Amino acid sequence: MTQIPPVIWAQRKDKIFITYCVENVKDPKIDIEASEVKFDAVASDKKHYSIDIKLFKEINPEKSTKTVSDRQIELVLKKQEDDTAFWPYLTKEKQKNHWLKVDFNKWVDEDEDDEELNILSFKDINDLDVNRELIRTKINTIFYITGYDTGLNAIKQNIIQNIIQHNIVPFVNILYFFNRKKKLYHYE
């Protein structure tokens, strides 16, 4: 009996991510066309999975890629060159499909996609009106983009930089000023 595999998806301005959540698939048949993606495979437990997804808009099949692993099959579908708008749906049918979910690990909102490269700047932390939610979002994004350990190191480095810049440097300047004044007026 043929089953529909669980599918998760996400997108960026220029590409669509589709992941088929099936394990131990041998020789899957994946056909990427401009307006449709066809998937057919048999898992090691003899379950047969098959689905044809009619895409919301056309993609570029030549520039799209697929990766097969033991746990899942990932497709990165390149949108057409002139299509940089976010798709409201993955499929042409505007209905909720029980087999289709959002891949929140890869998902980026449309307005956040432009800011992805600027997310590591912490210039607004120095403002007096620090928006805690913005900082929390930036920290979570750093962890997502760079991984937990790398993100933690980036945050530590940024905190140290801010401490030095806003506390130690002014303190050294004050010491230098008073030390210089002491020499000018011969205080001892």
Summary of the structure (lengths in Angstrom):
residues: 188
radius of gyration: 25.9
end to end distance: 94.6
largest distance: 96.1
contacts: 453
relative contact order: 0.13
helix: 32%
strand: 31%
